[in-house]
Amino acid sequence: MKVTKNINLSEISTLEVQGNAKKELKKIRKELSKLQDMLYAHGKYSLLICLQGMDTSGKDSLIREVFKDVNANGVVVTSFKVPSEKELKHDFLWRHYIALPERGKIGVFNRTHYENVLVTRVHKNYILGENIPSIKSVDDLDNSFYENRMKAIINFENQLVDNGTIVLKFFLNISKEEQKNRLLRRLNI
């Protein structure tokens, strides 16, 4: 199933959901463990969970807490940092292809292929490190460059779905004030 509904993040509250979150999380963990067993036994599908969010939005904590009861042999977490020298010698999606989960397993991308169209709009010099023949300077990075990257990402995801990978994408959103508080706490540790 391909979900194409547009979501306006400004309409979604960044406040904590009220209720018994710990109890709900425990139920989710138990259900996820059962689903992982079924995914493995069936052997036809894989699950890719893509987590994107600002620094301090809770990606690492989410992974640690949600997958606590899941068989570690069935989950591979890949945290994408700044591309390595080796990764820069390939196209921008290469490092994501090689980290995909095999059938029967769950893959978690901590930061995603979307970094290539998000971060590089702010840090345009990152693109220069890719040594793309048509890009001589940051002045060559126009809207069509980013539109082509988005088309490549959409094609990448469609190919995954067509080949049995269930792709779930999550954006972890926090307020600027909360991010500031978390960054300050991080500095004081």
RONUMI-661577 format. One record per residue: residue in one letter; x, y, z of N, C-alpha, C in turn. Coordinates in steps of 0.2 Angstrom, whole numbers, always signed. Example, Ala and Ser with C-alpha at 12.3 -4.5 7.8 and 13.67 -1.06 7.14 Angstrom:
- A | +66 | -28 | +39 | +62 | -22 | +39 | +66 | -16 | +39
- S | +64 | -11 | +35 | +68 | -5 | +36 | +64 | +0 | +39
***
This chain:
- M | +4 | -6 | +0 | +0 | +0 | +0 | +4 | +6 | +0
- K | +3 | +11 | -5 | +7 | +17 | -5 | +3 | +23 | -2
- V | +5 | +26 | +3 | +2 | +31 | +6 | +4 | +38 | +3
- T | +0 | +42 | +1 | +2 | +48 | -2 | -2 | +54 | +1
- K | -5 | +53 | +6 | -9 | +59 | +10 | -3 | +64 | +12
- N | -5 | +70 | +11 | +0 | +75 | +13 | -2 | +76 | +20
- I | +3 | +78 | +24 | +3 | +79 | +31 | +6 | +86 | +33
- N | +2 | +90 | +36 | +5 | +97 | +38 | +7 | +96 | +46
- L | +13 | +96 | +47 | +16 | +95 | +53 | +14 | +100 | +58
- S | +13 | +106 | +56 | +11 | +112 | +60 | +4 | +111 | +63
- E | +0 | +106 | +61 | -6 | +104 | +63 | -6 | +99 | +69
- I | +0 | +96 | +70 | +0 | +90 | +74 | +4 | +93 | +81
- S | +1 | +92 | +86 | +3 | +94 | +93 | +10 | +90 | +94
- T | +14 | +94 | +97 | +21 | +92 | +100 | +20 | +90 | +107
- L | +15 | +91 | +110 | +14 | +90 | +117 | +13 | +82 | +118
- E | +15 | +80 | +124 | +15 | +73 | +126 | +8 | +71 | +126
- V | +6 | +65 | +124 | +0 | +62 | +124 | -2 | +60 | +131
- Q | -8 | +61 | +133 | -10 | +60 | +140 | -12 | +52 | +140
- G | -12 | +49 | +146 | -14 | +42 | +147 | -8 | +38 | +149
- N | -9 | +32 | +149 | -4 | +27 | +152 | +1 | +25 | +146
- A | +5 | +29 | +145 | +10 | +27 | +139 | +14 | +21 | +141
- K | +16 | +20 | +147 | +20 | +14 | +148 | +16 | +8 | +147
- K | +10 | +8 | +149 | +6 | +2 | +148 | +5 | +1 | +141
- E | +4 | +6 | +137 | +3 | +5 | +130 | +9 | +3 | +126
- L | +15 | +6 | +128 | +21 | +4 | +126 | +22 | -4 | +127
- K | +21 | -6 | +133 | +22 | -13 | +134 | +18 | -18 | +130
- K | +11 | -16 | +128 | +7 | -19 | +124 | +10 | -19 | +117
- I | +12 | -13 | +115 | +15 | -13 | +108 | +21 | -17 | +107
- R | +26 | -17 | +112 | +32 | -22 | +112 | +30 | -29 | +111
- K | +25 | -31 | +115 | +23 | -38 | +115 | +20 | -40 | +108
- E | +16 | -35 | +105 | +13 | -36 | +98 | +18 | -36 | +93
- L | +23 | -32 | +94 | +29 | -31 | +89 | +33 | -37 | +89
- S | +34 | -40 | +95 | +38 | -47 | +95 | +34 | -52 | +91
- K | +28 | -53 | +92 | +24 | -58 | +89 | +24 | -57 | +81
- L | +23 | -50 | +79 | +23 | -49 | +72 | +30 | -50 | +69
- Q | +35 | -49 | +73 | +42 | -51 | +70 | +43 | -58 | +69
- D | +40 | -62 | +74 | +40 | -69 | +73 | +37 | -71 | +66
- M | +31 | -68 | +65 | +27 | -70 | +59 | +31 | -68 | +53
- L | +34 | -62 | +53 | +37 | -59 | +47 | +43 | -64 | +46
- Y | +47 | -66 | +51 | +52 | -71 | +50 | +50 | -78 | +47
- A | +44 | -80 | +50 | +42 | -87 | +48 | +39 | -87 | +40
- H | +36 | -81 | +39 | +33 | -80 | +32 | +39 | -80 | +27
- G | +44 | -76 | +28 | +50 | -75 | +24 | +49 | -72 | +17
- K | +43 | -69 | +16 | +42 | -65 | +10 | +43 | -58 | +10
- Y | +42 | -55 | +16 | +42 | -48 | +17 | +47 | -46 | +22
- S | +49 | -39 | +21 | +54 | -36 | +26 | +50 | -30 | +28
- L | +52 | -27 | +34 | +49 | -21 | +36 | +55 | -16 | +37
- L | +54 | -10 | +34 | +59 | -5 | +35 | +56 | +1 | +39
- I | +58 | +3 | +44 | +56 | +8 | +48 | +60 | +14 | +48
- C | +58 | +20 | +45 | +62 | +26 | +44 | +61 | +31 | +49
- L | +66 | +33 | +53 | +65 | +38 | +58 | +69 | +44 | +56
- Q | +65 | +50 | +55 | +68 | +56 | +54 | +66 | +61 | +59
- G | +70 | +65 | +61 | +68 | +70 | +66 | +74 | +75 | +67
- M | +73 | +80 | +70 | +78 | +85 | +72 | +83 | +82 | +78
- D | +88 | +85 | +79 | +93 | +82 | +84 | +89 | +83 | +91
- T | +90 | +78 | +95 | +86 | +78 | +101 | +79 | +76 | +101
- S | +76 | +74 | +95 | +69 | +73 | +95 | +67 | +66 | +98
- G | +72 | +62 | +99 | +71 | +55 | +103 | +71 | +49 | +98
- K | +75 | +50 | +93 | +76 | +44 | +88 | +79 | +38 | +92
- D | +85 | +39 | +95 | +88 | +34 | +99 | +84 | +31 | +104
- S | +81 | +35 | +108 | +77 | +33 | +114 | +71 | +28 | +111
- L | +68 | +31 | +106 | +62 | +27 | +103 | +64 | +20 | +101
- I | +70 | +20 | +97 | +73 | +13 | +95 | +74 | +9 | +101
- R | +77 | +11 | +106 | +79 | +8 | +112 | +73 | +5 | +116
- E | +68 | +9 | +117 | +62 | +7 | +120 | +57 | +3 | +117
- V | +56 | +5 | +110 | +51 | +1 | +106 | +53 | -6 | +105
- F | +59 | -7 | +103 | +62 | -14 | +101 | +65 | -18 | +107
- K | +64 | -16 | +113 | +67 | -19 | +119 | +65 | -26 | +119
- D | +59 | -28 | +117 | +57 | -35 | +118 | +57 | -39 | +111
- V | +60 | -36 | +106 | +60 | -40 | +100 | +67 | -43 | +99
- N | +67 | -49 | +96 | +73 | -53 | +95 | +78 | -49 | +91
- A | +84 | -48 | +94 | +89 | -44 | +91 | +92 | -47 | +85
- N | +91 | -53 | +84 | +93 | -56 | +78 | +89 | -54 | +72
- G | +83 | -52 | +73 | +78 | -50 | +68 | +78 | -43 | +66
- V | +82 | -39 | +70 | +82 | -31 | +69 | +89 | -29 | +68
- V | +89 | -25 | +62 | +96 | -21 | +61 | +94 | -14 | +61
- V | +98 | -10 | +65 | +97 | -3 | +66 | +103 | +0 | +62
- T | +102 | +5 | +58 | +107 | +8 | +55 | +106 | +16 | +56
- S | +112 | +19 | +59 | +111 | +26 | +60 | +116 | +29 | +55
- F | +112 | +33 | +51 | +116 | +37 | +46 | +119 | +43 | +48
- K | +125 | +44 | +48 | +129 | +50 | +50 | +131 | +53 | +43
- V | +136 | +58 | +44 | +139 | +61 | +38 | +142 | +56 | +34
- P | +140 | +56 | +27 | +143 | +50 | +23 | +151 | +50 | +24
- S | +153 | +43 | +24 | +160 | +42 | +24 | +163 | +43 | +17
- E | +170 | +43 | +17 | +173 | +44 | +11 | +171 | +38 | +6
- K | +171 | +32 | +8 | +168 | +27 | +4 | +161 | +28 | +1
- E | +157 | +30 | +5 | +150 | +31 | +4 | +149 | +37 | -2
- L | +154 | +42 | -1 | +154 | +47 | -6 | +156 | +45 | -13
- K | +159 | +40 | -13 | +161 | +37 | -20 | +156 | +34 | -24
- H | +150 | +33 | -21 | +144 | +30 | -24 | +139 | +35 | -24
- D | +133 | +33 | -28 | +127 | +38 | -28 | +124 | +38 | -21
- F | +120 | +44 | -20 | +118 | +45 | -13 | +114 | +40 | -10
- L | +111 | +36 | -14 | +106 | +31 | -11 | +110 | +24 | -9
- W | +116 | +23 | -12 | +120 | +17 | -11 | +120 | +15 | -4
- R | +122 | +19 | +1 | +123 | +17 | +8 | +116 | +14 | +11
- H | +111 | +17 | +8 | +104 | +15 | +11 | +102 | +8 | +8
- Y | +104 | +7 | +1 | +103 | +0 | -2 | +106 | -5 | +2
- I | +112 | -4 | +4 | +116 | -10 | +7 | +114 | -11 | +14
- A | +110 | -6 | +17 | +108 | -7 | +24 | +101 | -10 | +24
- L | +98 | -11 | +19 | +91 | -14 | +19 | +90 | -20 | +22
- P | +84 | -21 | +26 | +83 | -28 | +29 | +82 | -33 | +24
- E | +84 | -39 | +25 | +83 | -45 | +21 | +76 | -47 | +23
- R | +73 | -51 | +18 | +66 | -54 | +19 | +66 | -58 | +26
- G | +60 | -56 | +30 | +59 | -59 | +36 | +62 | -55 | +42
- K | +65 | -50 | +40 | +68 | -45 | +46 | +66 | -38 | +46
- I | +67 | -35 | +51 | +66 | -28 | +52 | +72 | -24 | +51
- G | +72 | -18 | +48 | +77 | -14 | +47 | +75 | -7 | +50
- V | +79 | -4 | +54 | +77 | +3 | +56 | +82 | +8 | +54
- F | +80 | +13 | +50 | +85 | +18 | +48 | +84 | +24 | +53
- N | +89 | +25 | +57 | +90 | +31 | +61 | +93 | +37 | +57
- R | +89 | +41 | +55 | +90 | +46 | +50 | +89 | +42 | +43
- T | +88 | +46 | +38 | +86 | +42 | +32 | +89 | +45 | +26
- H | +86 | +42 | +20 | +88 | +44 | +14 | +86 | +52 | +12
- Y | +81 | +54 | +16 | +78 | +61 | +16 | +83 | +66 | +18
- E | +88 | +64 | +22 | +94 | +68 | +24 | +97 | +72 | +18
- N | +97 | +68 | +12 | +100 | +70 | +6 | +97 | +76 | +3
- V | +90 | +77 | +5 | +87 | +83 | +2 | +85 | +88 | +7
- L | +86 | +86 | +14 | +85 | +91 | +19 | +91 | +94 | +21
- V | +96 | +91 | +24 | +102 | +93 | +26 | +106 | +97 | +21
- T | +106 | +94 | +15 | +110 | +97 | +9 | +107 | +104 | +7
- R | +101 | +105 | +8 | +99 | +112 | +7 | +102 | +117 | +11
- V | +103 | +115 | +17 | +107 | +120 | +22 | +114 | +120 | +21
- H | +117 | +114 | +21 | +124 | +113 | +20 | +126 | +111 | +13
- K | +125 | +115 | +8 | +126 | +114 | +1 | +133 | +111 | +0
- N | +138 | +112 | +3 | +145 | +110 | +2 | +145 | +102 | +3
- Y | +141 | +99 | +6 | +141 | +92 | +7 | +140 | +89 | +0
- I | +136 | +92 | -4 | +135 | +89 | -11 | +141 | +89 | -15
- L | +145 | +94 | -14 | +152 | +95 | -18 | +156 | +89 | -16
- G | +156 | +86 | -10 | +160 | +80 | -9 | +158 | +74 | -12
- E | +152 | +74 | -16 | +150 | +68 | -20 | +153 | +68 | -26
- N | +156 | +73 | -28 | +160 | +73 | -35 | +155 | +72 | -41
- I | +149 | +75 | -41 | +144 | +74 | -46 | +147 | +78 | -52
- P | +148 | +74 | -58 | +150 | +78 | -64 | +147 | +84 | -66
- S | +140 | +85 | -65 | +137 | +91 | -67 | +137 | +96 | -62
- I | +140 | +95 | -56 | +140 | +100 | -50 | +147 | +102 | -49
- K | +148 | +108 | -51 | +155 | +112 | -51 | +155 | +116 | -44
- S | +149 | +119 | -43 | +149 | +123 | -37 | +142 | +123 | -34
- V | +141 | +126 | -28 | +135 | +126 | -25 | +130 | +130 | -29
- D | +132 | +134 | -33 | +127 | +138 | -38 | +124 | +133 | -43
- D | +126 | +127 | -44 | +123 | +122 | -48 | +117 | +119 | -45
- L | +117 | +120 | -38 | +112 | +116 | -34 | +105 | +120 | -35
- D | +101 | +119 | -40 | +95 | +123 | -41 | +89 | +118 | -39
- N | +83 | +120 | -40 | +77 | +116 | -38 | +77 | +110 | -42
- S | +79 | +110 | -48 | +78 | +104 | -52 | +83 | +99 | -50
- F | +89 | +100 | -47 | +93 | +96 | -44 | +90 | +92 | -38
- Y | +86 | +96 | -34 | +83 | +93 | -28 | +76 | +89 | -30
- E | +73 | +91 | -35 | +67 | +88 | -38 | +69 | +81 | -41
- N | +75 | +81 | -44 | +78 | +74 | -46 | +80 | +70 | -41
- R | +82 | +72 | -35 | +84 | +68 | -30 | +77 | +65 | -26
- M | +72 | +70 | -26 | +66 | +67 | -23 | +63 | +62 | -28
- K | +63 | +63 | -34 | +61 | +57 | -39 | +65 | +51 | -38
- A | +71 | +51 | -37 | +75 | +45 | -35 | +73 | +42 | -29
- I | +72 | +46 | -24 | +70 | +43 | -17 | +63 | +40 | -18
- I | +58 | +43 | -22 | +52 | +40 | -23 | +52 | +34 | -27
- N | +56 | +33 | -32 | +58 | +27 | -36 | +61 | +22 | -31
- F | +65 | +24 | -27 | +69 | +19 | -22 | +63 | +16 | -18
- E | +59 | +20 | -15 | +54 | +17 | -10 | +49 | +13 | -14
- N | +47 | +15 | -20 | +42 | +11 | -24 | +45 | +4 | -26
- Q | +52 | +4 | -27 | +55 | -2 | -29 | +55 | -7 | -23
- L | +56 | -4 | -17 | +56 | -8 | -11 | +49 | -11 | -10
- V | +44 | -7 | -10 | +37 | -9 | -9 | +36 | -15 | -14
- D | +37 | -14 | -21 | +36 | -19 | -26 | +40 | -25 | -25
- N | +45 | -25 | -21 | +49 | -31 | -19 | +48 | -34 | -12
- G | +42 | -32 | -9 | +40 | -35 | -3 | +43 | -31 | +4
- T | +45 | -25 | +3 | +47 | -22 | +9 | +42 | -17 | +11
- I | +39 | -18 | +17 | +34 | -13 | +20 | +38 | -7 | +23
- V | +37 | -1 | +20 | +40 | +5 | +22 | +36 | +9 | +27
- L | +38 | +10 | +33 | +35 | +15 | +37 | +39 | +20 | +39
- K | +37 | +26 | +38 | +41 | +32 | +39 | +38 | +37 | +45
- F | +42 | +39 | +49 | +40 | +43 | +55 | +44 | +49 | +56
- F | +41 | +55 | +57 | +45 | +61 | +58 | +44 | +62 | +65
- L | +49 | +63 | +69 | +48 | +64 | +76 | +49 | +72 | +77
- N | +44 | +75 | +79 | +43 | +82 | +80 | +43 | +85 | +87
- I | +47 | +90 | +88 | +47 | +93 | +95 | +47 | +100 | +94
- S | +45 | +104 | +99 | +45 | +111 | +98 | +52 | +114 | +99
- K | +53 | +120 | +96 | +60 | +123 | +97 | +62 | +124 | +104
- E | +57 | +125 | +108 | +59 | +126 | +115 | +61 | +120 | +119
- E | +58 | +114 | +117 | +59 | +108 | +120 | +66 | +106 | +117
- Q | +68 | +107 | +111 | +74 | +105 | +108 | +80 | +109 | +111
- K | +78 | +115 | +113 | +83 | +119 | +116 | +85 | +116 | +123
- N | +79 | +115 | +127 | +80 | +112 | +134 | +84 | +105 | +133
- R | +83 | +101 | +128 | +86 | +95 | +128 | +93 | +96 | +126
- L | +95 | +100 | +122 | +102 | +102 | +120 | +106 | +105 | +126
- L | +102 | +109 | +130 | +106 | +111 | +136 | +107 | +106 | +141
- R | +102 | +101 | +142 | +103 | +95 | +146 | +109 | +91 | +144
- R | +109 | +90 | +138 | +114 | +86 | +135 | +121 | +89 | +136
- L | +122 | +96 | +136 | +128 | +99 | +137 | +130 | +99 | +145
- N | +125 | +98 | +149 | +127 | +98 | +156 | +128 | +91 | +159
- I | +128 | +86 | +154 | +129 | +79 | +157 | +136 | +77 | +158
***
